[in-house]
Amino acid sequence: MGFYFRRSHLIWKDNIDKRLEKIKREIIKLRIQGVDTVEIDKELETIEKDLKIGLSGMAEYRLEEIEGRLNKCKKI
């Protein structure tokens, strides 16, 4: 049972890592367009700290928040 839990946790962590990389790519695109991304950069640092100390639920919530902000930026 522990093996499956660990395996699913790793898959879930990979999902968060993929989402983080996608957000970082979007931030680079916004910087090229001249958009200020300081707040989002600080949020990303906080997310990475959350993941290091094991607060994956909080990191997930913050990721969703940042993704929402980026979607709003795309629509403008």
C-alpha positions in Angstrom: 0.0 0.0 0.0 2.8 2.4 0.8 4.4 1.8 -2.6 1.2 2.9 -4.4 0.9 6.0 -2.2 4.5 7.0 -2.9 4.1 6.4 -6.6 0.9 8.5 -6.8 2.6 11.2 -4.8 5.5 11.2 -7.3 3.1 11.4 -10.2 1.3 14.3 -8.5 4.6 16.1 -7.8 5.6 15.7 -11.4 2.3 17.3 -12.4 3.1 20.3 -10.1 6.6 20.5 -11.6 5.2 20.5 -15.1 2.7 23.2 -14.2 5.6 25.3 -12.7 7.6 25.0 -15.8 4.6 26.0 -18.0 4.1 29.1 -15.8 7.8 30.0 -16.0 7.6 29.8 -19.8 4.5 32.1 -19.8 6.3 34.6 -17.5 9.2 34.7 -20.0 6.8 35.5 -22.8 5.2 38.3 -20.7 8.6 39.8 -19.9 9.4 39.9 -23.6 6.1 41.8 -24.1 7.2 44.3 -21.3 4.8 43.2 -18.6 6.0 43.5 -14.9 6.1 40.1 -13.4 7.7 40.8 -10.0 4.7 39.7 -8.0 4.4 36.4 -9.9 8.1 35.8 -9.4 7.7 36.2 -5.7 4.7 33.8 -5.7 6.8 31.2 -7.6 9.5 31.5 -5.0 6.9 31.0 -2.3 5.5 27.9 -4.1 9.0 26.4 -4.3 9.5 27.0 -0.6 6.1 25.4 0.1 7.1 22.3 -1.8 10.4 22.0 0.0 8.8 22.0 3.4 5.9 19.7 2.4 3.0 22.1 2.0 1.9 20.7 -1.3 -1.7 21.6 -0.8 -0.9 25.2 -0.3 1.5 25.1 -3.3 -1.4 23.7 -5.4 -3.7 26.5 -4.4 -1.1 29.2 -5.2 -0.4 27.6 -8.6 -4.1 27.7 -9.4 -4.2 31.4 -8.4 -1.2 32.2 -10.6 -2.6 30.3 -13.6 -5.8 32.4 -13.2 -3.8 35.6 -13.3 -1.9 34.5 -16.3 -5.1 33.5 -18.1 -6.4 37.1 -17.5 -3.2 38.5 -18.9 -3.6 36.5 -22.0 -7.1 37.7 -22.6 -6.0 41.3 -22.5 
